[in-house]
Amino acid sequence: MSDLSEFAIHAKAELLFPAHLIPVLGELRGPEWQDLVEQVAALPETHPDVLAFVLMMIELDGCMKCNSNNYKFLRGCYLCATQTVQSFKGTDQELLDMYEKAKKLLDQQMQGGIVPGQLSLAI
């Protein structure tokens, strides 16, 4: 993890899910999820796999609808992300599928440019 204090992790709200929070999500679910988080957390923040994970979390957390008047925003990204991952009603495999879908979407976007309105990971 970065050199943020425990207070800063809990109190800071970003505009979108920040990659530096990826490592704290590892122990919230089963072994497959933990393996994914460990693998992605070991990569630089600009790596496509990290960007795909961030994209997945943005969709999962609802970051695009978050604003300073939102309760989730006031709690901060750390609490929002951990609660979202813990309370996800689907299986770990469904989370992994969302990640794979984000990877494919990101790859398509990088190959062919951004196409407005196609950044949805909803299953």
ABEGO torsion letter per residue (X at the ends): XBABBAAAAAABBBABBBAAAAAAAAAABBAAAAAAAAAAAABBAABAAAAAAAAAAAAAAGAAABBAABAAAAAEAAAAAAAAAAABABBAAAAAAAAAAAAAAAAAAAAAEBBBGABBABX
